[in-house]
Every structure is written in structure tokens, then in C-alpha cells.
Amino acid sequence: MEITQQIEWDMGHRITNHRSKCHNLHGHRYKLEICLQGELISETRASDEGMVMDFGDVKKIAMKYVHDQFDHGFMIWEKDLILFNFFKQNFHLKHVIVPFIPTAENISHHIFNVLDKHYIHKYKTNLQLSYVRLWETPNSTAICSRK
């Protein structure tokens, strides 16, 4: 069985070496779809009996480790010295320094790795993160999957 949950946040970035306007500072309304795969919980009278995982619990983890980390912040590649130095002097402005160019593909891969270790269920239902799909725009997505 697979279940999905979606969250959204706003975040800025830039693609330092990009040939078009994406090398400028800009932001997106990101949307993330999280897909979990597992067996149904069969413990009698458990609150989440018949579920892969309670949607509220799926969302709580995603909000803590993705939304709250990135929302209304700026993602900076550690080798982007202009922005790195700017945020070093303006540390009070929310930012996340990452070891990769913040493309949709790299961000989705990063999020998959972050979330993968947090979706573990106490009922041993073989729960695992199947994929994350990141919308950078309404028409453009990047998918990072276990496959």
C-alpha cells in the first residue's frame, strides 16, 4: 500500500552558473509530495489500525524536517561565495547552507535523504519512503525515489 502527503513552503535560491535568469536571486512556492509504502497496521484497536501511517504523523515529520527548516528562508550553495559572505554578515536572515547547487533535482535528493530516516514505524510494517516529488513551479517537478 502507498500513501502520499503534500506540504508547501516558500524559499529563495539561485543557480549560480545557470545560463538564464535563474542565476539571479529568486524564489518559489515549493510543493512536496511524500510517498510512503508499507503494510497496513493490524494491531487491534490501535489508533492507526488499517493505515500505513497516520497522515497527521506523516505531516508532522515533514513539517519539522522540511517546512520549518526551509520556509521563508534562502538556500545557499556553500561555494556561492557572494551569498555565503552576505549571509555570514547578515546571519539573522534565515538561510540554509548546502553542499550542492540548489536545483530542484538536488533539493529533492536532499529532502529524500533527510526524511528517509524519520519514517520508521513502531509496528514493524515494513514502512519505507518510496519517493518524494518536488514541484519548483506548477509545471516542473523533480522526483527522487528509492528505485
N, C-alpha and C positions, 0 to 999 in steps of 0.2 A: 504494500500500500504506500502511496506517496501523498504527502500533503504539502501545500505551499502557503506561505505568509508573505505579505508585502509591507515594506516600510518606505518612507521617503524622507529626504533631508536636502538642505541647500548647502552647497560648498563651492568654493573657488579653487582654481588651479591655473596652471599654464603649461603648455607643452613647449619647452624651451627651444628646441631645434626645428619646430614644425614650419613648413614652407608657407602656410597661410596664416590667417588671423588668430589661430589657436595658440600662437606663441605669445600673444598678449594676455594680460590678466583678464580672466572672465570666470563666470560661474554657471552652475547648472542646478536644476531641480532633479536630483538623482532619485531613482526609484530602484529598489532592490527586491527581487523575488527570491525567497529561500525555499528550497525543496528538500524535505526530509523523507527518507524512506525507512520503513520498518514494519514489524509485525504489530498487530493490534494488541493493546494491553488487555490481558484476560483476567487479571486479578479481580475476583468477585467483590463488588461493592466499592471498588476504588473509584475515586472521583473522575479519573480519566479512563475508566473501563470502556473498551470499544474504540479507543482512539490510538493513533500512532504516538501523538504527544498533544497535550492541551495547547490550543492555539495561543492562549494567553501566555503560556510558558515560552512558546516559540518566540513570540513578540518581545517578551521581557528580556530575553537574551540578546535578540537583535538590537533592541533599543540601547541596552547597556554597552555592547561592544562595537556597534557601528554608529547608530544615530547620535548617541551622546558624545562620541569621540569626534565626529566629523561635522555635525550640524552647525551651520553659520561659522565655519572655520575655513582655513585655506590650506590646501595640501601642497607641500613644497618638496621637490626632489632635492636631496641633500647636496647634489652637485650644482644646483642652481645658485651660484654664489650671490647674485644680486638680491634674490629674495631671501636667501639664508641670512645674509647680513642685515637686511632690512628688518626681518622678524627678530633677529638677535637683539637689535636696538629697540624694538617695539614688542618685547616679549609678552606684554599684556594683551596683545591682539591674538585671538585664538588661531592656532595653526598646528599642523601635524607635519613633521618632517619624516619623509620616507626614503628608503634606499633605491627607489625606482622612479622612472619618469611617470607622472600620474596620468597615464592614458586609461581609458575605460577598461581595456584588457588587463592592465597591471593592477588597477584598483579592484577589479572583480577577483583576480587571483589572490590578492592580499586579503580581501574580505573572506574568501573561502577558507584560507588558512587560519584566519583568526577565529571564525565561527566553528570550524570543524571540531575543535577540541572542547567546545562548550555544549554541543548537543549530544549528551550522553544521558541515557535514561536509567533510572533505578530499577526498572522491571526487566532488564536484560532482554529487550525486544529486538535486538539487532538494529537499533536505530542508528542511522548514519546520515550525514549531509550528502545529498545526491548532487545538487548543483546550486549555484547562485547565478541569477541573471541580473545584470546591472543595466538600467536604462540611463544613458547620459543625456539623451534627448528623447522626445516622444517616438522617434523613428529609428533610433540607433541603440543597440544593446551589445553587451559582451557577456558571454556565458563561460563560467569556469565550472567544470564538472569533474567528478571522480573518475569517470570513464576513461 
